[in-house]
Amino acid sequence: MENFWGFDVWGGFLLVAVLLVRLLIANSLKKSVKFLRASLIPTSVLAGLMLLLISGIYTAVTGKFIFDAPCFGGKGGEALEIITYHTLALGFIATALKNSDKKLTKERNKEIFNTGVTTVSTYLLQAILGFGITLIVALIIDGFFPVAGILLPFGYGQGTGQALNYGSIYESDYGFVGGRSFGLTIAALGFLSASLGGVVHLHVLRKKGKLPTTAFEEGKLSSEEVQSDNEIPMNGSMDKITVQIALIALAYVLAYFVMYGLGLLLPGMKSVIYGFNFLLGVLTATLVKVVIKFLRKKSVIKKEYVNNFLLTRVGNCFFDIMVVAGIAAIRLDVLKNYWGVILILGVVGLVATYAYNLFVAKTLFKKYENEQFLMMYGMLTGTASTGIILLREIDGEFKSPASDNLVYQNFPAIVFGFPMMLLATLAPKQPILTLVILIAFFIAMNLLLFRAQIFRREKQDAGTEEGKEEV
């Protein structure tokens, strides 16, 4: 019989409670401390950094990791990593399940496509620079893991969950000691870079008089935004939010069976397959959504079960927990020999991401370049929610197409970004070959991204040469 008063029963709940209560405390500080409010740092990041500070002090005094204490079940550190791993996929699934009835013009499709290509190009730029830096460091420091720098795009470009996934693969399969904490630390620096770069850019816009004079105010939601026509009732025999969570769980269970099957077929790639839990979750969520639409069309289902408003709330909850758990899981003691490299990667990631996305926004999104830049820079140093945080400082009502670009760019980004994820698993085996492929891939993506400018210039040059010959 289980004793209900034991830490083996209460440890998991106490761990989750610490994360959620710390989020409440961080939110209160954000609203009451002027400096924190002006910093644009996400509440989840602030909560994670507070836990990281407490953890670091505890480790310095006791020599132990605070979350491995008996009150958290003795393995709280592993539990934090598991929470980060699952909430990444669950947040993506919630986003993928949402319905969209917007019709896009040819011009908007082009902008969305370019946004997706920009996302992948930025991943590649971060990977090339990060990889190049750690290859050089490995020549100077014996025993340093030369592929560590390729975690930069996963920490900056894709966020905490993917940084943990690939850090875990490098640690368990290739002997990168501290790989998990290395990846999580890069992700934490990404959030700080988003805040720092965002504040600097907004300050520049303010000096130029391009920033709205009225601060962003939270508006009231209309009833249509909360619930559309012909949906199941909000509080029927089964609560509507329970339905949304059940649909998310269904999609994730299907993703697990897909991963399990692929793991049996390709046993040597289990780490990689299970590292793609979020991607397979998006695919199974799309399948669930298609089946629901088919059943509605055939009148098997009379009401709409999917509610975008609730899915957004649930997805954001998962992402908040993911970020705070991921930062809290960092083991500062195992990173003592890496801080110099980590800080260099952080600074290079900030500068390169800022400069590249500013150039792209000015070149390809001239009608709303500042909105596009802030959204992309925030997303590619933190997460999608970080991009929204920066965007709403200049476009509080989301009148520009930038917010839609963020949502719809996921498909082209996944299609073009998938090969880079495979290259990340090739890197420890063939580092130089991987770097060469990454550079070639980056060049190809930029030829695709700036295709209109490049080919227009070629046509103009050809026309000029023809004119000269006629003369």
N, C-alpha and C positions, 0 to 999 in steps of 0.2 A: 504493500500500500504506500502511496506517495504522501509525504508530509507536506501539507499546504503552506507551512511556514518556512520551508527551506529555500535557500537561494537558487536551487536548481529549478524551482517553480517561479520565483519572483525575479530572478536575474535578468531574463530577457525583457520583461516589462519595465524594470527599473532602468535598463539601458535606453529603451525607446523613450521613456518618460524624461530622462535627462536631456535627450536631443530636443524634444518638443518644448520642455520648460525653458531650455536655453534659447530657443527661437522666440519665445514670448518675452524673455528678458532683453534679448537683442532688439526686438521690435520696439520695446519701450524706450530703450536707449536711443534708437534711431529717431524717434519722434520727439524726444526731450533734449538731446544734445545737438546743438546747432552744427558743430563741426562734422559730426557723423551724418547728419541730414544732408549737408552740403556735399559730402564726399561721394555720394551716389553708390556707395558700397552696398551690395545686396544684403538683406537681413540674414539670410542663411549663411552667407560668407562670414559676416560679423559673429554670428553664433558659433560657427565652426572655429574661428580664430580664438574666441574666448575659451572654448574647450581645449584648444591646442595649447594655449598659454598655461592653463591650469594643469594639463597633462605634463607639459615640459617642466614646470616647477616641481610637481610630484615626483617625476623621474629623477630630477637632479637631487632631491632630498633622500628618496628611498631606493633609487636604483631600479625601480619596477615601473611597469606601465599601468597607469591608473585604471584602465578599462579591463585589465586582467585580474582585478581585485575579486575576492570571493562574492561580494555583493552583486556583481554582474555575471555570476555564473562561472567565473574563472577563465573564460575565453571571450571576454567582451571585445577584444581587438579583432579577432576573427569574425565575430558577429557584426561589427561595424562594416567590415569589408563585404560581408554577405548582404547586408542591408543596402550598401552602395550599389552592388552588382545588380540586385533585383529591382531597386527603384528606378534605375536607369531605363531598363526595359519597360517597366510598368508605365512610366511617364510617357515614353514614346508610343506605347500601345494606346494609351488614352488619347493622345493627339491624333493618331492614325484613324481611330474609330469615328472621329467627328465628321458630320456631313457637311458638304459644301455645294451650294447651288449657284455659285457665282459663275457667270459666263465671261470668258476672257477674250479680249480682242487680240489681233495678230501682234500689235505693238506690245501689249502687256505680256503675251506669251514669250516674246523675244526678251523682254526685260527680266522675266522670271528665269528663263533659260540662262541668261547672262549672269544672274545672281547665283544660280547653282554652280556655274563654271567658275565664278569668282571664289566661291567657297572652297572648291577643290584646289584651285590654283594657290590659294592661301595656305591650305594644308601642305601642299607640295613645297612651297617656299619655306614654311616653318620646318618641314622635315629636312630639306637640303641644308639649311643653315644649322639646325640643331645637330644633325648627323655629322656635318663637316667639323663642327666645334669639338664634339666628343671623339671623333677619329684622331684629331690633332692632340687632344688631351691624353688619349691612350698611348700615343707615342712618347709622351713626356712622363706620364705616371704609370709605372708597372702595375699590371693587374686591374687597371680601370676598364670597365665594360665599354667597349668602343661604340656600341649601338645605342647607348643610353639617350643620346640626343634626339633619336627618332620619336621619343615620347613627347617632344615639344608640341607637335600638331595634335596629339591625342589629349594632352593636358590643356592647351590653349584652344585649339580648333574644335575639339569635341567634348571637352569637359571632364569632370571628375570620374564618371563611370568608366569611360574608355581608357583614361589614364591608368586606372586601377587594373582594368582587364589586361592591358598589354604589359604593365609593370609586373603583374602576376605571372604572365607567360614567360617573360624574361627571367624572373626570379626562379620559378619552378623548373623550367625546361632548359635554361641556359646558364644558371648559376649566378645571376646578377644579384648579389647580396643587397638587400634594401630596395629592390626594384619597385615594390608596391609603394613604399613611402616616397621614393624618388618621383614616381608618376603623380601621386597625390599632391606632392609639394609643388610640382610644376603647375598642376591645375589650380592650386590656391594662388600662386603667383599670377596666373592668368586673370583671375577675378580682380586682383589688386591692379593689374595692368589695365583692365577695362575701366576701373574707377579712375585711375590716374590719367590715362589718355583721354577718357571722356570728359573729365573736369577741365583739362587743358584746352581741349577743342571747344567746349562750350564757353570758356572764358574768352577765347579768341573771337568767337562769334558775337559774344556780348560786346566786346570792344569795337567790333565792326558794325554794331547795331543790327545784326541779323538774328538775334535771339528774341523771341516773343517777350514782351514786357510783363505779361500776366503769367504768374506761375501756374503750373499744371494743377488743376483741381479735379478731384475725383467726382465724376458725375453719377447721377442716379441711373440705374438700369431700367429699361422699359420692360413691360411684361412679355413682349415678343422676344426679347433677348434671353429671357429666363426660360420661356416655354413657348414653342411654336404651335400652330394648329395641329389637331389630330394626334397629339402625343398621348401616351398613357398618363393617368393622373399623377400628380406629385406625391400624394400620400394615399395610394390605393391599398389593396390587400398586400402588395409588396412595394415598399418604398422605392421611389424612382432612383435614388442614389445607390440603393442596393442593386438595382438592375444594372446600372452602369458598371459597378465594381464586378458584378458577375460576368458581364461581357468582357471586361478586361481580363479576368481570371480565365475565362474560356479561351481567349486568344493566346494567353501565355502558356496554358496547358498544351494547346496545339503546337506552339513553338517548341515546348520541351520535347514532345514526341518526335518532332522533326529533328531536333538536335540529337535525341537518343538514337534515332534511325541512322542519321549521318555518322554518328560516333561508332556504330557497329560496322558500317561500310568502310569508314576511314579511321581506324583506331589510332593511327599515328598523328591525326590532326584534331584530337578531341579538345585540346586546349584552345585551338583557334575556333573550332565550331561553337563551343560554349561561350567563347568570347564575343561571338556575334549574336548573343541572345536578343539584343535590342533590335537588330536588323531583321532577324527571323520573326520577332514579335510584331514588327511593322507589317511584314508580309502576311502573317496569319490574321492580324487585325483587319487588314484590307480584305482578306478572304471572308471573314465573319461579316464585315459590312456589306460585301457583295451578296452574300447569301441572304441577309436580312432584307436587302432591297428586292431581291428576286422573290422572296416569300411574300413581301408586301404587294408586289406587282401581280402575283397570282392570287392575291386576296386570302392567302393562308393566314397571314398576320394582318389584322385590321388596323392596328394603331402603330405609331412610330415609337420604338423603344429607345432609340439613341437620342440623348439630350446634350447638345454641344456645351451649354452653360455648365452643367454638372461635370462633364468630362474635362473641361478646362480646369475646374476647381480641383478635381481629383488628381489630374496630371500635375498641376502646379504643386500640390501637396507632396506628391512623390518626388518631384525635383527638389523641393526645399529640404526634404529629409535626406535625399541623396547627397546634396552639397554639404550639409552640416555633418553628416556621418562620415563622408569622405575626408574632410579636413580633420575631424577628430581622430580618425584612424592613423594619421601620420605619426610615425615613430621618429622623433627628433634625434634620439640617441644613435640610430643606425645611419643617420645622414651626416655625421660629424666630419667625414672625409670628403663630402660632396658639395659643401656649401658654396665654395668658389665657383664650381662649374654650374651649379643650379642658378646662382645669381647672374652669371654671364648669359645663360640660356634665357632667363627671364627678361633681361634688358634687351637682348637681341630680338626675342619674340615680340616684345612691345614695339620697338622701333620699326621692325620690318613689317609687322601687321598694320601698323598705323600708316606708314608711308605707302605701302602697296594699295591698300583699300582706299586711301585718299586719292591716289592717282586714278584708280578704276572709277571711282564715283565722279570725279571731275571730267573724265573722258567719256563715259558711257551713260551717266545718269544726270545730265546737265540740268534737267528741269527740277530735280529734287536731290541735288548732290549731297547736301548736308544731312538730310534725313537718311538717305541711303548709306552714307558713310558711318554715321553713328550707329545705325542698326547693325551693319556688317561688322564693324570694329568690335562692338559689344558682344556680338554672337561668337566671333572668331577669337576672342580672348577669354570668354566665359561660357555662357550658354545662350539659348534663344531668349530666355527671360532677361538676361543682362542686356541683350540688344534692345529689347522692348523698354527697359528702364531708361536707357540713354535716348532712345527715339522719342519717348513721350516728353522729354524735357524740351524738345523743340517742336514736336508735333503731337500735342496732348490729346487731340481728338482723332488721331490717325487718319487725317485727311489725305496724306500723300500715299502713293502706292507702296511705300517701303515696307509697311507691316505685312501686306499681302505677299510681297516678294519673299519675306522671311518664311512664311508658311508654305508657299507653293514651290519654293526652290529645293525642297527636300528630295523630290524624285530625281531631277537631274544630278543633284549632289551625290545621292546614293549610287546612281548608275556609274558616274565617272569616278567616285571616290572609292568604290569597292576594290579596284586593283591596288590602290595604295595600302589598304589594309592587308592584302596578301603580301605585298612587298615588305611590310613590317615584320612578317614572320620569316621572310627570306633573308633579311638583313644580317642576323647573327651568323648565318652560314656563308653568305657571299656579300660582305660589306661593301667592297669597292664596286662590284657589279650592280648592287642595289642603288648605290649613290648615282651611278651613271644613268640607270633607268629612271630614277626620280628626276634628274636634270632634264632628260629627254622628254619625259612626261610633262614636266612643267612648261617646257618650250611649246609642246603640242597644245596644251591647254590655253596658253596665251595666244597662239595663232588662231585658235578657235574663238577665244574671247574677243580679240580685236580684229576679227575677220573683216568687218565692214571698213575699218580704217585702213587696214593693210591693202586689201584688194582695190579699194577706191583710189588709193595713192598709186597703185600699179597701173590702173586704167588711166589716171591723169598723166602719169609719166609716159605711157604708151601714146596717148593723144598728143602730148607735147613733141615726142620724137617724130610722129607722123607729120605734124605741122612744120617742123624744121625741114623734113625731106621735101615737102611740097614747095617750100620757099627756095 
